[in-house]
Amino acid sequence: MTHGTVMPVEAPATLAWSEKAKAEVADALSRYPVKRSAVLPVLWIAQREWGWLPPAALKLVAEAVGLPEAEVFGIATFYTMFNMKPVGRHHLQVCMTLSCSLMGSDRLFKHLEKKLGISHGETTPDGRFTLRRVECLAACGAAPCMQVGFDFHENLDEKQTDALLETLR
C-alpha cells in the first residue's frame, strides 16, 4: 500500500482572527455566563477560519475564553471533530462503533484504505481525501455510515462508496 501524506502545510507561528471571525467569537462569548464555557463554539470558529487547529489557533482560542493553552489543547484533542493537522478537501469519517461495525464498517474502511492507498489519519498525496475512523456518528439505524465533511451517507456498501468517491473527484 502506498501511504498518503499529511498535507504540506506548515503551522503558522502567529495568527489573527478575521473581522468576521472576531464578530462570531464575540457573539459566542456573549451567549455564555462564563467565557470558558464558550470553548467548543470558539474552537469551531477557529477550525472554520483555518481549516484545522494549528498551535497558534489554539493560543487565540485560549486567550478568547480565558483558559490555559494546555487545557484548550486537551479539549480539542479529546473530540474527533477537531482537526489537529490539515485534512484533505474531502474528510471521510467512517463510524466504527458497534452498530456500524456489525453492519460492515470494518470491511468498508478496509475497502477505502485499498481504494485510496491511505490508512487512518492519512491524506492522499493529491490532498483530495483524508480518511479517519471515528466513534458514533449517531446513525445506528442506518449503519454503516460515513460523514464526508458535514454530509452523512448511510446504509453504505462498497459499490455505493465507490460511486460517492467518483462524485467527489
C-alpha positions in Angstrom: 0.0 0.0 0.0 1.3 3.4 -0.9 0.7 5.6 2.1 -0.6 9.1 1.9 0.9 12.1 3.4 -0.1 14.9 5.7 -0.9 18.0 3.6 2.3 20.0 3.2 1.1 22.9 5.3 3.3 24.4 7.9 1.8 25.6 11.1 1.9 29.4 11.2 3.8 30.9 14.2 1.1 33.5 14.7 -2.5 34.0 13.5 -5.1 36.7 13.8 -8.9 36.4 13.6 -10.6 37.8 10.5 -13.1 40.6 11.2 -15.9 38.1 10.6 -14.4 35.5 13.0 -13.9 38.2 15.6 -17.6 39.0 15.5 -18.5 35.3 15.7 -16.2 34.9 18.7 -17.8 37.9 20.4 -21.3 36.6 19.7 -20.3 33.1 21.1 -18.8 34.6 24.2 -22.0 36.7 24.8 -24.2 33.6 24.9 -22.5 32.1 28.0 -22.4 33.4 31.6 -18.7 32.4 31.8 -16.2 32.9 28.9 -14.6 29.5 29.4 -18.0 27.8 28.7 -17.7 29.0 25.0 -14.6 27.0 24.3 -16.3 24.5 22.0 -18.0 27.1 19.8 -14.8 29.2 19.7 -12.8 26.1 18.6 -15.4 25.5 15.8 -14.9 29.1 14.7 -11.1 28.7 14.7 -11.3 25.5 12.7 -13.7 27.0 10.2 -11.3 30.0 9.9 -8.1 28.0 9.2 -9.4 24.5 8.3 -7.6 22.9 11.2 -6.3 23.9 14.6 -2.6 24.8 14.5 -1.0 25.7 17.8 -1.4 29.5 17.0 -5.1 29.0 16.7 -5.3 27.2 20.0 -3.5 30.1 21.6 -6.1 32.5 20.2 -8.9 30.3 21.5 -7.3 30.2 24.9 -6.9 33.9 25.0 -10.5 34.4 23.9 -12.1 32.1 26.5 -9.6 32.7 29.3 -8.2 29.2 29.6 -4.6 27.9 29.7 -3.4 26.8 26.3 -2.8 23.3 27.6 -6.4 23.0 28.7 -7.7 24.1 25.3 -5.3 21.6 23.7 -6.7 18.9 25.9 -10.3 19.8 24.9 -9.5 20.0 21.2 -7.7 16.6 21.2 -10.5 14.9 23.2 -13.0 15.4 20.4 -12.6 13.7 17.0 -14.5 16.6 15.3 -11.5 18.9 15.7 -8.6 18.6 13.3 -5.1 18.9 14.8 -3.5 18.7 11.4 -4.6 19.7 7.9 -7.2 17.5 6.2 -7.9 16.9 2.6 -10.6 18.6 0.6 -12.9 15.7 1.5 -12.7 14.4 5.0 -14.0 10.8 5.1 -15.0 9.8 8.6 -16.2 6.2 8.9 -18.2 5.3 12.0 -16.6 2.3 13.8 -18.9 1.9 16.7 -20.7 -1.4 17.4 -23.8 -1.0 15.2 -21.8 0.2 12.2 -19.1 -2.5 12.8 -21.7 -5.2 12.9 -23.1 -3.9 9.6 -19.8 -3.8 7.8 -17.9 -0.6 8.6 -14.7 -2.6 9.2 -15.0 -4.1 5.7 -15.9 -0.6 4.3 -12.9 1.0 5.9 -10.5 -1.6 4.5 -12.1 -1.1 1.1 -11.4 2.7 1.4 -7.9 2.1 2.5 -7.2 0.0 -0.5 -9.1 2.2 -3.0 -7.4 5.4 -1.8 -4.0 4.0 -0.8 -4.0 5.6 2.6 -4.7 4.5 6.2 -6.4 6.1 9.2 -5.4 9.7 9.6 -3.7 10.0 6.3 -4.3 12.2 3.3 -4.0 11.2 -0.3 -0.9 12.7 -2.0 -3.1 15.0 -4.1 -4.7 16.4 -1.0 -8.2 15.3 -2.0 -9.1 12.8 0.7 -8.3 12.3 4.4 -9.6 9.0 5.9 -10.4 8.5 9.6 -12.1 6.0 11.8 -14.4 7.8 14.2 -16.7 6.9 17.0 -20.5 7.1 16.9 -22.0 9.3 14.2 -25.5 8.8 15.7 -26.9 6.9 12.7 -27.0 3.4 14.3 -30.3 2.5 12.5 -28.7 3.2 9.1 -25.4 1.5 9.6 -22.7 1.6 8.2 -22.4 5.3 7.8 -19.8 7.8 6.8 -19.6 11.5 7.2 -18.0 13.5 4.4 -17.4 17.0 5.6 -20.8 17.7 7.1 -22.8 15.4 4.9 -23.9 12.0 6.2 -24.1 8.9 4.0 -25.9 5.9 5.4 -26.5 2.2 4.7 -23.3 2.1 2.7 -21.6 -0.8 0.8 -18.5 -0.8 -1.3 -20.4 -0.1 -4.6 -22.2 2.9 -3.1 -18.9 4.2 -1.6 -17.1 3.9 -4.9 -19.9 5.9 -6.6 -19.7 8.5 -3.9 -15.9 8.8 -4.3 -16.4 9.4 -8.1 -18.7 12.3 -7.4 -16.1 13.8 -5.1 -13.2 13.6 -7.6 
